[in-house]
């Protein structure tokens, strides 16, 4: 009883402290507001955030890399959480300046920048000025999960309010090309321009970038003769994903026997699951099963992967556009479908779909690549799934055009 009271008091104190600091930062900003209004917008400045400050990655990373390759005079500011500033600063290009997110300085950087780039909803920002341009890249490609307005009844009212405000500020939204979602604007509470010619983070996968593949293999000190299976289960709200080390080894061995090649298996937990990594993965001692949850860029892992194993994750989109082998293992399908909701039944996907360990192993043993590619091609044609392979360039050029105005 005492522990429960202490826990509740601790949470209340945390909420109060966070609210107090947030209000305080805004108060300082608005005290300076009359003076800030006299500061012009810097046409060469771009302020970027990814996953609420989690680090260098996803669509914003690939757009910025293109921009840096085109212009050396750009001032790119990346907003980061304090722990990212301490532990991941070396992962950013030296041309990018890092600033603590949710700080007064972050507000000032945003207020004076010509371009805003984000892949998640903005929760801490100044008033957007008339000549600023906000690119919302979103953070998923083709996927099965209901999102935003399509899942409004399952979202917190505070998030819905935040999302609507974010969409109202947005000038250009990036979303994948398929016809699975009929009204993108309605889904995002958005009535502006939408870019649907590719997802920037998928460029390296579509182009099968050999430099990225070699980078991943070198990072894990793997022989290029080995093939990678990537197991990437999605996050389950309210419960931990189930990972069985013995089953993972059985998967790896079955692939090696089926395809007559040596395989290693990477486990990549969802970012929301990494804080419970020890509980989920335990103590992995098998040298052929590697925890890849801390690798800084999921897209690079997908680029180097031979086969993807997942469940309801949007990574199936990367498998589709790259024609890589993909197997669905959905051990909790009925429960997940009821709790989260899906826009398409798993069995309608062109991948082998199984719901238990025995079924999964059998699906590997009976796999036929020619039949698989025929199904994948027909599925993509039916839903209009495509990637240009140069979405980063297209969006980067658009931003450079906006900066010249």
N, C-alpha and C positions, 0 to 999 in steps of 0.2 A: 504493500500500500504506500509506504514511504517512498519507495523507488519510483512508483507511478507519479506521485505528486512532484517529486524532484524532476522527473523527466518532462512533465507538463510545464513546470516553472522554467526549466531550461529552454524549452521551445518558445515560450512566451517572451523570455528575455531576448532570445535571438531575433524574433520577429520585431520586437520593439527597437532593438539596436539597429537593425537593418533599415527600418522605417525612419528612424531618427537621422541616420547618416544620409539616407536618400533625400529627405526633406532639406537637410542642411546643405547638401551639394547644390540642389536646385536654388536654394536661398542665396548662396554665394553667387551663382551664375546670374540670377535675375537682378542682384544688386549691381552687377557689372553690365547689365544688359544695355543701358543707354550708351555706354562707351563702346560696347561691342558692335552696336549698330553702325558706328562710324568706321568700322573695319570692313574693307571690301572683301568680296569672295575671291579667294585665290583660285584662278582658273586652272592651275596646274596641280591642285591638291585633290587627292582621293582619300577618303576615310573608309576603312574596311573593317567588317566584323564577321566572324564565322562561328556558328553555334554558341552565341552569347559570350564570345571571348575565349573559346576553348583552344584556339591555336591556329596554325598555318595549314589550311587544307580546303578541301571541297571546291565548289565552283569558283569562289573568290580567288583562291590560289592560282588557278589556271588562267583566269582572266588577267590577273596582275602580272603573271610571268610573261604573257604575251605583250602587255603594255610596256613592261620594262625592256623587252627586246626591241621595241619600236622607238621609245623615247627615253633619253637619259636625264631630261630636265623635270621629270614628274616627281612630285612630293607625295609619296604613298605612306599613309599612317594606318597602322593596324592596331585595333583595340583588343587588349588581352586581359584575361584574369591575372591577378597577382602571381598565382602559382605558375602560370605559363611564362610570365616574365622571368621568373627565377630559374625554371628548368628547361624551357624550350626556345630561348632566345636565339640559340645557335642554329635552329632549323630555318630561320627566316633569312632571305637574301639581305645582304648588307645595305642595299638601297632602301629597304623598308624601315621606317621609324616606328618603334613600339611605344604604345601609351597605355597606361592602366585604364581598363574600362570602368564605367560607372564612377568616374571622377570628374571634377570640375574641368580639368584639362581636356578630358574626352569631349565634354560638352562644347568647349571652345573650338576644338579641332573640327568637330562636326559643323559648327555654326559658320566656320570660315572656309569650308571645303566646297568645291564645285560639284564633286561627285560623292555619293554615298553608295557603298556596295554592302549587301548583307545577304545571308542565306537563311536567316531566321527572323522572327518578328522582333522589331526594335522595342525595347522596354525602357530605355534610358536615352533620351535625346532632347535637343533644343527645338524650338520652333523651326520648321523648314522654311528657308527663304525662297523668294520668288524665282530666282534664276538657278537654284540648285537642282540637281538631277539624281534621282534615287533609283538604282537598279536592284531589284529583289530577285535573286537567282534561285531561291528555294533550295532544298537540300535532298531532293529525291528525283529519280528518273521514273521509268515505268514501274508501277507498284500496284498491289492488291488492296492495301488498307484504305479505309475511308478516312479522309482528311478534311480539316477545316470545316466549312459549312456543311459538308456531307456527313460530318460526325459531330455537329454542333451540340446535339443532346448529350454527348458524352464528354464534352469539353467544359472546363470551368468557366463561369460567366466572366471572370476577370480576363481570361485569355481571349475570349471572343471579343470583348471590348478592345483589348490591345490589338488584336488582329485587324479589326475594322479600321482602327486609327492608322495602323501601319499601311494597309492597302490604300487608304485615302491619300497618303503621302507619296505612294509609289508612282513612278513614271514609266517603268518597263518591268514586266514580270516574265521570268523564264519558266517554261513548263515543257514537259516531254511531248512528243508528237502524236501519240496514239489517240484513237477515237473512243477509248474506253470511258473517258470523262467527257460528257457532252457540253457542259457549260462551265468553262474554266473560270470565267469572270464571276459567275454566281457562287461558285465553290470557294473563291478567295475573297468574296465581298469586294470585288474590284471591277472597275469599268474602263480601264485604260488599255494601253498597248501590250500585247503578249508576244513574246519571242518563242517560236516552237520549231526551230530548225536544228535543234540539238542541245545537248547538255554539256557545258564546258568540261566538266570533270571526266566525261567519257571520251574525249578526243584521244587520249593516250591509249585507251582500250581499243577503240575502233581502228586506230592506226598501228596497233600492236607494236608499240615503241620498243625496239630492242635495247636501248640504253636503260630504260626503266626496268625491263626484265632482268638485265644484268645487275642493276643496282640492288634489287631485292635478293637475288641469289648471293651476291657478295655480302650483303648485310647479315644473312644467316649462314654464311660460309657453306653453301650448298654446291654440289657438283651440278653443272648444267645438264648432265645426263639424267638427273632426277626430275620427276614431275611432281607438281604441287596440287594436292586436294585442299581446298579452303572450305572449312566448315564455319558458316557464319549465321548462327541463329539470331532471330530478332528478339527484342525486349518484350517481356510479359509484365504488364502492370500488376503489382501485388504478389508476384511470385517469381522464384528464380528459375531460369532455364535449366533443363536437365541435361547434363553432359556426363556420359559414361565412358571412361577411359578404355575399358576393355572392348566396348563396341566400336570406338574410334579405331582401335588397332585392327579389329576385324574388318572394318571398312577399308583401311589401308592395304591389308593383305589381299583382300578380294580384288581391289583395283589392280594390284601388281600381278596377280594371277590372270585376271581377265585380259589386260592389255599388254602383258609381257614386258612391262617396264617397271623401274624402281620408283616408288612413290614415297613422299613424306606428306603428313597431314598437318595443316595449320588450323588452329582454333582461333577464331576472331570473335570475341564477345562484343555485343552492342555497347556503346559508350555508357549507357545507363546501368549496365551490369558489371562494369569493371571494378567498381568499389567493393563488390562482393566476389571478386575473382577467386580468392582462396577457397571460399565456400563452394563455388561452382566447379572449379577445376581440381581442387585438392592439390596434391603434390605430384605433378606430372613428371615421371622419371623415364618415360620411354623416349629415346633420342629421335625417334621417327615421328613423334607427335609434339608439335611446337606451339607454344602459346604466342600468338601473333597479335594479341589485343593491344599491346603498347606501341606497335609500329605506327608511325605518325600519319600515314596516308593510306586509307583503305583502297583507293583507286589504283595505287601502285601494286598492291597485293593482288588485286583482281587482274591487272595487266599481266602479272607473272604466273597466274593460276592456270592450270590445265583444266580442272574440274571444280565447279562450285556445288556445295551441298548447303541448302538453306531450307527455310520454311515459308514465312510470310514476308520476308525482307524484300525491300525494293532492289536489292542486288540482282534479283532475277532479270531486271532490265538490262544490266551490264552483260549478263549471259546471253540474252536475246540479241543484242546489237553486235556482239563479238562472235556469235555462233559457238561459244565454248560449251562443253558438256555441263549440264546442270541437273541435279537430282533434288527432288523435294522430299524432305523427311518431316512430316507434321504429326508428331506423336499426340498432340493435344488439339487436334483440328476442331472438333465439335465445340469444345470449351472456348477456344480462341475466337472462332467464328461468332459465337453467341455474345461474347464479351466485347469484342472490338468491332466486328463487322467487316466483311470483305466485299469488294465490288465485282468479284468474279470467283466462281467456284474453282478450287484448286485442280479438279479433274479436267477442267477446260483448258488448262495450260498444256503446251506441247512437250513438257518434261515428264520423265517418270515420276509418279507421285505415290508415296507410300506412307503408311500410318503406324508401322511397327518395325522393329529391327529385322525380323525375318523377311518381311516383304521388301525392305530396302536392299538387303544383300541379294535377294533373288533378282531385283530390278537391275542390279549391276551385272550379274551373271548373264542376263538375257539381253543386255543393251546392244543395239545395232546403230552405228553412227550414221549410215545412209538414211535409214528410216527416221532417225532423230532430226537430221538436217532438213529433210522433206517437211516434217511437221513444223519445225521452227520457221522455215521460210513461208509456209502457208499461213501460219499464225501472224507473222509480221505483216504480210501482205493484206490480210483481212482487217487488221486493226490500224494499218498505216504507221507502223513503228519504224522509225528511221533515224539515223544520225549522220550529220554532214562530215564529221571528223574535224571540222574547223570552227566549232561554235565559239571557242575562246577568241579566235581572230575576228569573227563577225561582231561579237559583242564588244570586244576591245576597240575595234574601228568605230563602232557606234559611240562609244564613250569619248573617244578622241574627237569625233565630230561635235559632240555636245560641248566639249571643252573649248572648242574653237569659236563658239557662238558668243 
